[in-house]
Amino acid sequence: MHKINVALSSYGMSGLVFHGPLLETHPGFKITKILERSREISVGKHPDSIIVRDFDSILGDPDIELVVVNTPDHLHFEMAAKVIGAGKHVVVEKPFTLISTHADELIRMARQKGVMLSVFHNRRWDGGFLTVKEIIEAGKLGRLVEFESHLDRYRNYIKESSWKEQSTGTGALYNLGSHLVEQALHLFGMPDRLFCDSRMLRDGARADDSYDLFLHYPAFKCLLRSSYLVREPGPRFILHGTKGSYLKWENDPQEEALKSGVLPGSEAWGEEPESAWGKINTEFNGDRLEEAYPTQPGNYMAFYDNVYEAIRLNVPIEVTPEQARDVIRIIEAAYESSHLGKVVNL
């Protein structure tokens, strides 16, 4: 396998928990440089890499083919543009950019330079989401009439060390909402209009920490919701159809496994215990089903499998920059809706 030399633009949580372990484990990639401006967290974790202190050390290295821009959100556009300008492939951490016109500009630049551009929407490979997709596509609930997706947290204080929670932070819609919006668009395409109520609920909050986002599709209802004040979690997914319902509580286990140092490809990777399976109650093919429904194994590595094949084999990229740009369009419209208190047409 012809390895791709890759550099990480930072080594915070996304580098330590997601990109670092995935790329280190994947046989098609070799992490050669990691940008840490003052710290040395990555020491010993990636034996083929060296720490560099400035971005130019990555941009100017002719051996690096792929750069992961996993820096704070407000830096994505500027740094991705520099990577593309240097003629290198780029994976941008979600959210793609903060405004959709910047996403359009990166798409234009990547086409002009002939480089691959994708965005790390890894939750497309959550086991729960893969299961929801399978249930919908198989018509196991009949005609879908309601789709509800939650991604909640419980942190009733402001984490001063996190840039995401400062006045310059991008808030829950960009942070958590980008996952839910991307999943909805992947399933259903662009809605025709939306309504959003975005708020700061915690004492001392400086960025939105709660939202209810209603995406309007002609045939069914769609609600996406996150809050940082959910101590007792409800279902992650709630689906209702003309024949039945499916509810799923537990989150995908891959993130916690990665945080614990378990590497992708380990035995039973991405699999849930039966106790975490969702419940289906429906009629399908003449049979009544009321039981725990097996969750498909999650597989975040599928994202980088596709990136490798896109670069080496010219296979189409699965998370296209246009899809990621549409996520930003939805978030922009959601903030407009919340500010004006009205429905926004798309």
Buried (B, 14 or more C-beta within 10 A) or exposed (E): EEBBBBBBBBBBEBBBBBBBBBBBBBEBBBBBBBBBEEEEBBEEBBEEBEBBEEBEBBBEBEEBBBBBBBBBBEBBBEBBBBBBEBEBBBBBBBBBBBBBEBBBBBBEBBEEBEBBBBBBBBBBBBBBBBBBBEBBEEBBBBEBBBBBBBBBBEBEEBEEEBBBBBEEBBBBBBBBBBBBBBBBBBBBEEBEBBBBBBBBEBEEBBBBBBBBBBBBBEEBBBBBBBBBEBEEBEBBBBBBBEBBBBBBBBBBBBBEBBEEEBEBEEEEBBBBEEEBBBBBBBBBEEEEBEEEBBBBBBBBBBBBBBBBBBBBEEEEBBBBBEBBBBBBBBBBBBBEBBEEEEEBEE
